[in-house]
Amino acid sequence: MTSRWTSLVALSLAALALIGCGQATSPEGSQTLAVDSGGDDGFEPYKNERFSKALSNIFANGSDGNTRWSVSIRAYGPRGQKLSLYRQSAERAVKPASTMKILTSWIAFQKIPSASTIGSDKYSYIREMMKYSDNTMAENILGWCGGVSASYSMLTNFGISKSAQLNIADGSGLSYHNRLAADDLVQILSGIRASAKMKAFRSLLPVAGVDGTLAGRLGNVNGTIAAKTGTLINDPTAALAGYGDSRTGWQIVFAILGDSVPSVDSGRASIDSALTEVISTLNYLPASSSAVAAN
């Protein structure tokens, strides 16, 4: 712990000396990204009744009368298939907690010179923030990049329009006034996936069973999950958004947001059970499969 905080102090000092935000330094940062439209247009529904019931039961069992789930899970196949695996109130905007840092770090990648260069001081600062979900670092980064106005501008780049539901109050996700839908986060993550900076961005994310805030979670998944966690203690929120890979070449892009769950622990357990089911199912889905699968 001491060595990590020593490193953190060094990174903070380096960032304060070196980071400066301005206009994006590459065309990618100034153009509207080509992403999948909301509502999973262009994605075939995955027709597996057993699978759908299993996930619905997981979220039902992890709920009480106050719980609001917003869930969107897409799959990209090794032969170009695009499946909408599962959606539950995916357009409902809820508290995203620290999954908000996904947007903040992407803004930094576009606006801070060399931030997406793996190994640079600026990249290392952002990676530390993402791996360990440091709220102060997230607010520093968004402040250097223009504040919440930069967040709204970036959403526009992803084709996400302002709405009565959507609200951004900070860069860390710590505010209880933030509102994003699972569809919004999946649209952002899908756009990043199509970007030349995807490798650098994914390397920021905690890896399940390996490091960061996912070091002690999902280690038994027979695949790989790299995702940003989200937690709020009062009016409990548990969230996870990012990418996953099966052994058979399928990749998921997902956002699972549990707002007002019975407890943080129960919310995390529901999320982890759902992702275990998803990866397990994809491990038995042949590379040539389309949307229709055996129950």
C-alpha angles and dihedrals in degrees: 000000000000093000092050093052091045088053090046092055090049092049092048093052091047091049094049089052097045112026119097126160126215138127118341111274097217134047089247091069096052100044131079106259119239102240139154112274121246122274091045093276108179093026119108115228112250104238106208114125095190091053095047092048092048093055094042090052091049092055093041091053090049094055142082130187093288100045121117118189124194110187134172124168123177129181130208115201129216090247096049097273117154117202132179097218101181140349130183118174085328092165093053113109113223137158106299095191112192095348080086085079088073089070093041094053092047090052088053090050089057101039107033115073112242093001090127093048105108110236097021119126091246093050090048091053092051092045091053090051092051099041094051099025095236108188097196092053091049092053090047091053095048091045091054088051099051105277128256092335086069089053093054091046091052092050088056089054088057092051093253112140127208113260139175089260100047118085134165117195102162146353099252103053090236093122117092088214095070115109128186132153125230087243089058094053093044090050090052093046092047091052091050090048089059092049129099086235094060095106093052092044095049090051088064093062125093112253117226113253091002117067151343121017091339096054092107099037138079093001090142095058110120093227139032129289124186112179148141117252125217129199136171118176104200111064083008120248126184120182141165129183132171142073138320135188130207126209090249097061101264118134125200129206109198148167121192113181120181112190120189093001117175089257139343090251094052091047092052091047091054092049093048093047091050094050092046088054092047096050092043091053093048091050087065095042110099118235090245096052123124126197097295113082135166116265 
